[in-house]
Amino acid sequence: MTEPSPYWLRDNCPCAECRDPRNGQKLFQINDLPEDLTIAASTESDGRLEVLWSDGHRSRYPLDRLAEEDEGDGRTEQGKRLWAAADFARGIPEAEWETYLTDPAEQAAVLAAVRRSGFAVLRGVPAVERQVLRVAESFGYVRVTNYGELFDVRVEPDPNNLAFTSAAIAPHTDNPYRDPVPTLQLLHCLENSATGGDSGLVDGFKAAAVLRAEAPADFETLTRTPVPFVFRDRRTELRADRPLIDVDALGRIREVRFNNRSIGTLRGSGEQLSAFYAAYRRFAAITLRPELQLTFRLGPGDCLVFDNTRLLHARTAFRQDGHRHLQGCYADLDSLSSTLAVLHHRAAALDAVAGLFAGEGAGEYLGEEVTMAEHMLQAAAAAEAAGAPDHLVAAALLHDVGHFQGALHGRDLMQGNDNRHSDTGADWLARWFGPEVTEPVRLHVAAKRYLCAVEPGYRDRLSAASEYTLSVQGGPMSDAEAAAFAELPGAVDAVAVRRWDEQAKVAGAPTPGFDHYRPLLAALMR
């Protein structure tokens, strides 16, 4: 690989001297590094780059991490799906609320749709007041504004905003007079029996990209002209001076603020104002192009979640021959992105565990008549059949993963070398699971030694292979060891896992596959 900047490489050293192993935060300041820092020597082997530094420090880097592309914070047009209405001819991104709540993959798909396309609709959200807050709290936090933690979108007798009338509302973004602006908006339909009142969305990034392609000078004008957005009522006075189109340092579209009802009085020369209004009018006309306007109707129980820094939302006028009542709230994209990243990390972790079951786990189980995967799945099935709580089902399923981790393998155990797989497995699982799962795994070998010491007849029921590993692992506990073990917080759970472990050695016994346990594991992950 091409030799990178020494300071960049050293700044990203992953060792425990440079980063706290618990949270990954750096333990040094950039100016702590010497002025003449250089790479004294470097070698690549087994997928790692090893570096000896001129100050004597040694670093080891996984090569795949060094080669990763930076995807940024996900806020710009990069990686987004810029869309026109026809792109959703087969349907808009949507999911059932109950499925979203119970299936991590479905939740990740919904949140990813908001990140990529700017919106998604949840169907079947109970049409009761304040439920929109629960939707926001399923992935983040509610942003409280001058409208409160939530707001009612319905006809009001003395409205402080045209949204609270029956008039048509042109495509716009909300709260452009705030800095930072609320980056997400949620609208939950409680009732919609009036004639009219359909919802509309326009991809502001797409509209801005069209403007950039058709009139680059106008695009530049809108990115560099601060616009005074203002809101005032009896209790509030807000102002933010921001461009209609905001770009990042690389020129990528990052944010659109568009709300004709909130634009205050611009100041500038006649030439500047003429250029701005020409560009503003052109951009406004693009947002009204029929091919860019996606129109649909929200029914009771539908909750629209959308990116308020990207999508312009609109509403057709409606008659007051029925009732139209939506409740809305604001939230933020960073929380949604955080939740999505955690879901992806958990999915990757579960894929890694699933890979063990399908890969090495398909091999023999230390002299028994079942494979390692069959053994662990049988243990989990026994725990489930016994009505065990989820954390113990998980511990039973995962109790032997330590045979695949660490310096010594399960094969070493059968050759007389204790691989301490219970500790290795518990430490590996602790990246994702709490002690309610890891401690029964950590103690399940000790539980065998304990039961052999205190329960008459238990040792006689051990298989030949289990009897052999017992001798390698220290044999039955002494009375003092057994008494000490019984006092440990996880001892009872470990004994339960041990009993299911001993039952799980039946050749050909039917069990659910690993995918059956994925939702349970996902719900337990930290």
Residue, then its C-alpha position, 0 to 999 in steps of 0.5 A: m500500500t502507498e505509505p500514508s502521512p506519518y502523523w495521520l497513521r500515528d494519530n490512528c494507532p489503535c493500541a491501548e497506549c494510544r486509545d482507551p480500550r473501553n471507549g476508543q478515545k485518544l489518550f494523547q494530544i497531537n502536539d505530544l508527538p515529536e516534531d520529527l516523527t518518521i516511520a523507522a520500519s514497517t512490515e505487512s503480514d497476516g492482514r496487518l501493517e506493523v510500524l516501528w516509529s522513530d520514537g520507539h513506539r510500535s503500532r499494528y493496524p488491520l489493513d482493511r481498516l486503513a483501506e476503508e473509504d470515508e463515507g462522511d456523516g451521511r448528510t450530503e448528497q453523496g450516497k443519497r438517492l435523488w429522486a423524482a416522483a416516478d421513481f416511486a411508481r411501485g410504492i413509497p418506502e413503508a413498513e408496518w409499525e409492529t414489524y418495525l418495533t419487533d424486527p431489527a432488520e425492518q427497523a434498519a430498512v426504515l431508517a436507511a430509507v430516511r437516510r437515503s431517500g429522505f423519508a419513510v411511512l410507518r403504517g398502523v401506528p395507533a391513532v391516539e394522541r401523543q403516539v408520534l412521540r413514541v415513534a421519535e423515541s424509537f430511534g432518538y429524541v424529541r426536539v422541543t421547539n416553541y411549538g412544544e414537544l409536539f404540535d397539532v396540525r388542524v384548523e385553529p381559530d387564531p392560527n400563528n402559522l398557515a399550517f393551522t388553516s385549511a389553505a394549501i401549503a406550497p412545498h417548504t421546509d420547516n423552522p428555517y429560522r432556527d439554527p440549528v434547524p430541526t433535521l427530522q420531522l414526523l407527522h402522524c395522522l389521527e384523522n383525515s376525513a375532509t375532502g382534500g388535504d393530501s400530502g406532498l413531498v419534493d426532493g430538495f436535493k434533486a431540485a438543487a441538483v437540477l438547478r446546478a445542472e441547468a443554471p450553475a450561476d444561479f446555483e452559486t448565487l443561492t449557496r452564497t447569499p445569506v437569507p434572513f429567515v424570521f418567525r415572530d408571534r406574541r411569545t417568540e422571535l427567531r431569526a437565522d441567516r442561512p442560504l437557501i442551498d448550503v454546500d459543504a467544503l467540497g461543494r456537495i449539497r448538504e442542506v436546503r432551507f426553503n420557506n417563502r412564508s418565513i423569508g424576511t427582508l434581504r439587504g444588498s445592492g440592486e445587482q445583488l438583489s436582482a441576481f438573488y431573486a432571479a435565482y430564487r424564482r428559478f429554484a422555486a419554479i423547479t420545486l413546482r415541476p409536476e415530475l418532482q412532486l410526489t403526492f399521497r394521502l395519509g390515513p389514520g395510523d400513518c406516520l411520515v418521517f422525513d428529512n427536514t433539511r432535504l425534503l420540502h413538504a406540502r399539502t393541498a387545500f381541504r374543505q371543512d366537510g370533515h376533520r383533518h388532524l395530524q400530530g407532529c414533532y421534530a427530532d434529529l438526524d444524528s440520533l437516527s443515524s446513530t441508531l441505524a449504525v448500531l443496528h448495522h453493527r449488531a447485524a454485522a456481529l450477528d452475521a459473525v456469530a452466524g458464520l461460526f455456526a455455519g463454518e467451524g461450528a459445522g465440524e465435530y464437537l470434541g469427540e461427541e456424536v454431534t457437531m459444535a453447531e448442533h450441540m449449541l443449538q440443542a442447548a438453546a432449544a432445551a433452554e427455550a423448552a424449559g421456559a428459560p428467560d431470553h438471556l439464558v437461552a442466549a447463553a445456552l446458544l453461545h456457551d461454546v463460542g470460545h472454542f473458536q476464539g483465542a490462541l488455543h482451539g477446542r482441538d487443543l483441549m482434546q489434546g490435553n491443553d486447557n483452552r479456557h474457552s469459557d473465559t475466551g468466549a465470555d470476553w469475546l461476547a462482552r463486546w455486544f452482550g451484558p453480564e447476564v449473558t456473558e457470566p453464565v458462559r464464563l462460569h459454565v465450565a466451573a459449573k460442571r466441576y461444581l456439579c461433579a463435586v456436590e451432586p451425586g450421580y452427576r459425574d456418572r452421566l457425563s459422556a466419555a469426552s466430557e469426562y476427559t475434558l473435566s480432567v483437563q479443566g481441573g476435575p471436581m471442585s474441592d469443598a471450599e471451591a464449591a462453596a465459593f462458586a455457589e456464592l458467585p452472582g451468576a452461579v445459578d444461571a451457569v448451572a442451568v446452562r451446564r445442565w442444558d449443555e449436557q443434554a445437547k449431545v443427541a445425534g440427529a435431534p431436530t432444532p431451530g436454526f440460528d436465524h430463529y434466535r437472531p431477534l432474541l440476540a438482537a434484543l439483548m445486544r448492548 
